[in-house]
Amino acid sequence: MSKYVLDASALLACLHSEIGCEIVDTLLPESAISTVNPSQVIQKSKQKGIGTDTIVEGLQIVGVEIDCTLHN
């Protein structure tokens, strides 16, 4: 079970090296996100030219759990 729940803003900050990304980076291996958040992250990242496959693979690599029981 994950210790932290991240929202789309936290993931986007991490993906785009924005303020706070160093904190999010340390939490990723113990984090989960609601199933709603990946779609928001993918949409915003596509606007910056980052592909869907890159986002999904990145989440899998760092071990972020996508939990359909979490609600925003």
Beta strands, then each sheet from edge to edge (+ up, - down):
strand 1: 4-6
strand 2: 31-34
strand 3: 65-67
sheet 1: 1+ 2+ 3+
end
